[in-house]
Amino acid sequence: MESEFWHNCWQQQRIGFHQQDIHPLLPIVFSQLNWQPSGAIFAPLCGKSLDLWWLSQHSKVIGAELSALACQQFYQDQAQSFAVSTQGQFQRFSHPAVDIWQGDYFDLKQEQLGDIGLIYDRAAFIALPLQMRIDYVKQLKYLCPGPVSLLLLSLEYPQEEMSGPPFSVTECAVRQLFDFAASVELLAIRNLTGRPFAQRQFKVSHLIEKAFWICW
Ligand SMILES: C[S@@+](CC[C@H](N)C(=O)[O-])C[C@H]1O[C@@H](n2cnc3c(N)ncnc32)[C@H](O)[C@@H]1O
């Protein structure tokens, strides 16, 4: 998806992907995994997700987001004050718990993130069409050389029944794209058929969300 598409979504507040609450799998998965913080938590294409505030209990969170509006709303919705500075092609939104690099994820450099122990991807990977998804994973590997763990929430539905985003990505495609990883574990499956996906209701014959724990 082109940058303009996302800027328009935020300007017109067409943000049906945004969840009004934290993702229900987050507390469950975290209690099962017993993940110990090592380094910061990176949330690519983070929008104004409340999940970032939840994750910040565990470690400092660093988001990356294209839209300045999304970044402002992220803090303002929670009445949190923040600082903004311009750093090259990016604006850095700073807060003690969550910082956000506002700009193009594909232009981020390793040194902007520092040491990342966990990546959290909800509706980032699946927001991108195939070629961009390949580039997204390549960039993730460059930004987070490891050791790192990725909690990836993916979505499966018959792609011919709806055009993305979100796009359908099969488990097989996830495993293929992360074939460089030391392990790809399927942690949980949620059957969302007939149920809303965040604020949107899709007319598809099945809709399955899968949570993967990927380490490299
Ligand atoms: C489907 S939304 C998901 C947002 C968030 N992860 C959530 O769960 O609500 C995708 C987000 O990625 C952002 N985005 C798209 N392309 C981007 C890019 N190249 N760099 C940074 N952010 C991008 C969009 O502005 C949008 O907020």
The ligand as an SDF file (V2000), in Angstrom:
LIG
                    3D

 27 29  0  0  0  0  0  0  0  0999 V2000
   -3.6090   -1.6800    9.5830 C   0  0  0  0  0  0  0  0  0  0  0  0
   -2.8430   -0.3880   10.4500 S   0  0  0  0  0  0  0  0  0  0  0  0
   -2.3730   -1.2250   11.9430 C   0  0  0  0  0  0  0  0  0  0  0  0
   -1.9550   -0.2890   13.0250 C   0  0  0  0  0  0  0  0  0  0  0  0
   -1.6340   -0.9750   14.3610 C   0  0  0  0  0  0  0  0  0  0  0  0
   -0.6150   -1.9810   14.2390 N   0  0  0  0  0  0  0  0  0  0  0  0
   -2.8630   -1.5180   15.0090 C   0  0  0  0  0  0  0  0  0  0  0  0
   -2.8630   -2.6990   15.3990 O   0  0  0  0  0  0  0  0  0  0  0  0
   -3.8450   -0.7730   15.1710 O   0  0  0  0  0  0  0  0  0  0  0  0
   -1.3190   -0.1710    9.5950 C   0  0  0  0  0  0  0  0  0  0  0  0
   -0.5540    1.0500   10.0370 C   0  0  0  0  0  0  0  0  0  0  0  0
    0.7000    1.0800    9.3860 O   0  0  0  0  0  0  0  0  0  0  0  0
    1.0290    2.4030    9.0530 C   0  0  0  0  0  0  0  0  0  0  0  0
    1.9800    2.3050    7.9340 N   0  0  0  0  0  0  0  0  0  0  0  0
    1.7170    1.8800    6.6800 C   0  0  0  0  0  0  0  0  0  0  0  0
    2.8290    1.9010    5.9350 N   0  0  0  0  0  0  0  0  0  0  0  0
    3.8340    2.3390    6.7370 C   0  0  0  0  0  0  0  0  0  0  0  0
    5.2290    2.5750    6.5480 C   0  0  0  0  0  0  0  0  0  0  0  0
    5.8080    2.3640    5.3790 N   0  0  0  0  0  0  0  0  0  0  0  0
    5.9580    3.0330    7.5890 N   0  0  0  0  0  0  0  0  0  0  0  0
    5.3710    3.2450    8.8060 C   0  0  0  0  0  0  0  0  0  0  0  0
    4.0540    3.0470    9.0380 N   0  0  0  0  0  0  0  0  0  0  0  0
    3.2950    2.6020    8.0240 C   0  0  0  0  0  0  0  0  0  0  0  0
   -0.3150    3.0340    8.7010 C   0  0  0  0  0  0  0  0  0  0  0  0
   -0.3160    4.4320    8.7970 O   0  0  0  0  0  0  0  0  0  0  0  0
   -1.2350    2.3700    9.7130 C   0  0  0  0  0  0  0  0  0  0  0  0
   -1.3430    3.1310   10.8860 O   0  0  0  0  0  0  0  0  0  0  0  0
  1  2  1  0
  2  3  1  0
  2 10  1  0
  3  4  1  0
  4  5  1  0
  5  6  1  0
  5  7  1  0
  7  8  2  0
  7  9  1  0
 10 11  1  0
 11 12  1  0
 11 26  1  0
 12 13  1  0
 13 14  1  0
 13 24  1  0
 14 15  1  0
 14 23  1  0
 15 16  2  0
 16 17  1  0
 17 18  1  0
 17 23  2  0
 18 19  1  0
 18 20  2  0
 20 21  1  0
 21 22  2  0
 22 23  1  0
 24 25  1  0
 24 26  1  0
 26 27  1  0
M  CHG  2   2   1   9  -1
M  END
$$$$
